[in-house]
Structures are given as structure tokens and as C-alpha cells.
Amino acid sequence: MKALRSTTARAVAAVIAAARKEAGLTQRDLASRLKRPHSVIGMIESNQRQVNMPEFIAIAEIIGADPADLFRRVLRQRGAR
């Protein structure tokens, strides 16, 4: 549970939420494309569930973002706190 409260975990959640919105997708849209229940995206974006690396890459690709660029956004946001 401690990892969910980390600055990095919060940055991952915030970046995924922002990128999804920038792509014009709802949580339900993203969940459907991931073939996951929509509650999973809600839990990720509200920092109640962590994302593993393969899932992070899949999310990035679905929203049309380069996974490396999205990861750099996480690092920048993490450092801004």
C-alpha cells in the first residue's frame, strides 16, 4: 500500500488520466480497448491501483502516445512535486 502513496505512483495516475483526456477517450473507452472493466481505469486514475510496465505500454499505445514520451511525462511530473 505504501507504494500507492508514492510521488511516482501519483504521477503515473495523473499522467495517464491527462493523456487519456487529451486523446478524447473516456475511462470506459480506454477500458474497452484494454478489454478490462471500466472500474480498473478509475482505480488507476484515482491512484488505488498500480500499473505494471506492459499495461503502461498498452495504455500509451491505445491512447496514441509513445510509451517513452508518456514515461518522460511521469518523470517530469514526479520531479515537479
ABEGO torsion letter per residue (X at the ends): XAAAABAAAAAAAAAAAAAAAAAGBBAAAAAAAAGBBAAAAAAAAAGABBBBAAAAAAAAAAAGBBAAAAAAAAAAAAAAX
